[in-house]
Protein backbone atom coordinates (compact mmCIF):
# COMPACT_ATOMS: atom_id res chain seq x y z
CA UNK A 1 0.00 0.00 0.00
CA UNK A 2 3.03 2.31 -0.06
CA UNK A 3 1.78 3.56 -3.44
CA UNK A 4 -1.22 5.21 -1.73
CA UNK A 5 -0.94 8.64 -0.15
CA UNK A 6 -3.59 10.54 1.80
CA UNK A 7 -3.44 14.30 2.24
CA UNK A 8 -5.51 17.42 2.75
CA UNK A 9 -6.83 18.81 -0.48
CA UNK A 10 -5.04 21.80 -1.93
CA UNK A 11 -7.96 24.20 -2.64
CA UNK A 12 -6.71 24.67 -6.20
CA UNK A 13 -7.42 20.98 -6.79
CA UNK A 14 -11.14 21.25 -5.93
CA UNK A 15 -12.15 20.94 -9.62
CA UNK A 16 -10.49 17.50 -9.75
CA UNK A 17 -12.57 16.33 -6.77
CA UNK A 18 -15.69 17.71 -8.45
CA UNK A 19 -14.80 15.74 -11.58
CA UNK A 20 -14.30 12.54 -9.57
CA UNK A 21 -17.69 13.03 -7.93
CA UNK A 22 -19.34 13.77 -11.26
CA UNK A 23 -18.02 10.47 -12.62
CA UNK A 24 -18.91 8.24 -9.66
CA UNK A 25 -21.13 10.00 -7.07
CA UNK A 26 -23.27 12.53 -8.87
CA UNK A 27 -25.14 13.83 -5.81
CA UNK A 28 -21.93 14.79 -3.95
CA UNK A 29 -20.71 18.37 -4.12
CA UNK A 30 -17.40 19.42 -2.57
CA UNK A 31 -17.20 22.97 -1.24
CA UNK A 32 -14.16 25.11 -0.54
CA UNK A 33 -15.14 25.64 3.12
CA UNK A 34 -14.98 21.89 3.90
CA UNK A 35 -12.02 19.93 5.18
CA UNK A 36 -11.32 17.49 2.36
CA UNK A 37 -8.92 14.56 2.36
CA UNK A 38 -7.92 12.91 -0.88
CA UNK A 39 -6.24 9.62 -1.72
CA UNK A 40 -3.82 9.12 -4.56
CA UNK A 41 -2.74 5.79 -5.95
CA UNK A 42 0.59 6.56 -7.55
CA UNK A 43 -0.39 9.94 -9.09
CA UNK A 44 -4.08 9.12 -9.73
CA UNK A 45 -6.74 10.80 -7.58
CA UNK A 46 -8.78 7.79 -6.46
CA UNK A 47 -10.51 8.66 -3.20
CA UNK A 48 -12.05 11.50 -1.25
CA UNK A 49 -13.88 12.26 1.97
CA UNK A 50 -15.20 15.57 3.28
CA UNK A 51 -15.79 16.92 6.76
CA UNK A 52 -18.61 19.45 6.62
CA UNK A 53 -19.06 21.77 9.59
CA UNK A 54 -22.67 22.08 10.73
CA UNK A 55 -22.96 24.39 13.74
CA UNK A 56 -20.59 22.99 16.40
CA UNK A 57 -20.36 19.53 14.83
CA UNK A 58 -18.92 18.02 11.69
CA UNK A 59 -20.39 15.49 9.31
CA UNK A 60 -18.04 13.08 7.57
CA UNK A 61 -19.61 12.83 4.14
CA UNK A 62 -18.97 12.16 0.49
CA UNK A 63 -16.70 9.16 1.06
CA UNK A 64 -15.74 7.78 -2.33
CA UNK A 65 -13.15 5.38 -3.70
CA UNK A 66 -12.99 5.06 -7.48
CA UNK A 67 -14.62 1.78 -8.57
CA UNK A 68 -11.42 0.63 -10.29
CA UNK A 69 -9.49 1.04 -6.99
CA UNK A 70 -11.97 -0.56 -4.59
CA UNK A 71 -10.81 -3.60 -2.67
CA UNK A 72 -7.33 -2.15 -2.16
CA UNK A 73 -7.99 -0.84 1.37
CA UNK A 74 -8.01 2.80 0.29
CA UNK A 75 -11.22 3.57 2.20
CA UNK A 76 -9.59 2.16 5.35
CA UNK A 77 -6.50 4.31 4.77
CA UNK A 78 -8.60 7.44 4.35
CA UNK A 79 -10.50 6.75 7.58
CA UNK A 80 -7.27 5.90 9.45
CA UNK A 81 -5.86 9.23 8.34
CA UNK A 82 -9.01 11.07 9.46
CA UNK A 83 -8.88 9.27 12.79
CA UNK A 84 -5.25 10.16 13.47
CA UNK A 85 -5.42 13.74 12.18
CA UNK A 86 -8.89 15.12 12.73
CA UNK A 87 -11.78 13.16 14.18
CA UNK A 88 -13.28 13.99 17.58
CA UNK A 89 -16.44 13.18 19.53
CA UNK A 90 -18.15 16.09 17.76
CA UNK A 91 -17.93 14.25 14.44
CA UNK A 92 -20.72 12.17 12.89
CA UNK A 93 -21.46 10.28 9.70
CA UNK A 94 -24.59 8.92 8.07
CA UNK A 95 -23.51 5.49 6.86
CA UNK A 96 -25.22 3.40 4.25
CA UNK A 97 -26.07 0.17 6.06
CA UNK A 98 -23.60 -1.92 4.05
CA UNK A 99 -20.78 0.46 5.06
CA UNK A 100 -21.62 0.58 8.77
CA UNK A 101 -18.99 -2.10 9.62
CA UNK A 102 -16.30 -0.06 7.85
CA UNK A 103 -17.05 3.01 9.95
CA UNK A 104 -17.28 0.91 13.13
CA UNK A 105 -13.75 -0.36 12.50
CA UNK A 106 -12.58 3.24 12.61
CA UNK A 107 -14.23 4.37 15.83
CA UNK A 108 -17.80 5.25 14.85
CA UNK A 109 -20.74 3.82 16.77
CA UNK A 110 -24.37 3.75 15.68
CA UNK A 111 -26.65 6.17 17.50
CA UNK A 112 -30.38 6.71 17.47
CA UNK A 113 -31.52 9.63 15.33
CA UNK A 114 -32.90 11.21 18.52
CA UNK A 115 -29.32 11.37 19.88
CA UNK A 116 -28.13 13.58 17.03
CA UNK A 117 -27.64 17.32 17.56
CA UNK A 118 -30.70 19.16 16.24
CA UNK A 119 -29.07 20.46 13.05
CA UNK A 120 -27.78 17.00 12.15
CA UNK A 121 -31.08 15.35 13.03
CA UNK A 122 -32.90 17.69 10.65
CA UNK A 123 -30.45 16.80 7.88
CA UNK A 124 -30.69 13.09 8.68
CA UNK A 125 -34.50 13.26 8.60
CA UNK A 126 -34.41 15.00 5.23
CA UNK A 127 -32.08 12.35 3.79
CA UNK A 128 -34.22 9.55 5.23
CA UNK A 129 -37.42 11.04 3.85
CA UNK A 130 -35.83 11.15 0.40
CA UNK A 131 -35.45 7.36 0.54
CA UNK A 132 -31.83 7.00 1.65
CA UNK A 133 -31.31 4.03 3.97
CA UNK A 134 -28.76 5.44 6.43
CA UNK A 135 -27.51 4.80 9.95
CA UNK A 136 -26.44 7.81 12.03
CA UNK A 137 -23.06 7.24 13.66
CA UNK A 138 -20.86 9.22 16.05
CA UNK A 139 -17.10 9.05 16.38
CA UNK A 140 -16.39 7.73 19.86
CA UNK A 141 -12.69 7.02 20.27
Protein Blocks (a to p, Z undefined) as FASTA:
>chain_A
ZZpccddddfklmmmmmmmmmmmommbccdfkbccddddehjacfbdcddddehjbccde
hiacdfklgonlmmmmmmmmmmmmmpcckbccdddfklmmmmmmnopacddfklpcfklm
mmmmmmmmnopacdddddfZZ
